[in-house]
Amino acid sequence: MNMHHEMSHDQIARARLTALRCEHRDLDEAISALSSQQLTSTLTLQRLKKQKLALKDQIARLEDELTPDIIA
């Protein structure tokens, strides 16, 4: 018996949102750890912060997509 389960668009978006939040948290921890080191390249920190901001934007877009519009 072959059972085929497909995830809905919302389920996929929620799973992606969870993964993005985890990645964002990991980047935040990496930035904090690197900031405390004396020999850290400022270019490396800038790149990580830029990547973190891009993740934040993706998270915001997904949250907006998953939040139903309320007509007042």
C-alpha positions in Angstrom: 0.0 0.0 0.0 1.5 3.3 -1.1 0.3 6.3 0.9 1.3 9.6 -0.5 1.1 12.6 1.9 1.5 16.1 0.6 2.0 19.2 2.7 -0.2 22.2 2.1 1.3 25.5 1.1 0.8 26.8 4.7 2.5 23.8 6.2 5.5 24.2 3.9 5.6 28.0 4.7 5.5 27.3 8.4 8.3 24.7 8.2 10.4 27.2 6.2 9.6 29.8 8.8 10.9 27.6 11.5 14.1 26.8 9.6 14.7 30.5 8.9 14.2 31.5 12.5 16.6 28.8 13.6 19.2 30.0 11.0 18.6 33.6 12.2 19.2 32.6 15.8 22.4 30.7 14.8 23.7 33.7 13.0 23.0 35.9 16.0 25.0 33.6 18.2 27.8 33.4 15.7 27.9 37.2 15.5 28.0 37.5 19.3 30.8 35.0 19.6 32.9 36.7 16.8 32.3 40.1 18.3 33.9 39.1 21.5 37.0 37.9 19.8 39.8 40.4 19.2 41.1 39.2 15.9 37.7 39.1 14.1 37.5 40.6 10.7 35.0 43.5 10.5 34.2 42.4 6.9 33.2 39.0 8.2 31.0 40.5 10.8 29.4 42.9 8.2 28.7 39.9 5.9 27.1 37.9 8.8 25.0 40.9 9.8 23.8 41.5 6.3 22.9 37.8 6.0 21.0 38.1 9.3 19.0 41.1 8.0 18.2 39.2 4.8 16.9 36.3 6.9 14.8 38.8 9.0 13.2 40.1 5.8 12.4 36.6 4.6 10.9 35.8 8.0 8.8 38.9 7.9 7.5 38.1 4.3 6.6 34.6 5.4 4.8 35.8 8.5 2.8 38.3 6.4 1.9 35.5 4.0 0.7 33.3 6.8 -1.2 36.0 8.7 -4.7 36.4 7.3 -5.9 39.8 6.3 -8.4 41.3 8.6 -10.9 43.6 6.9 -12.1 46.2 9.4 
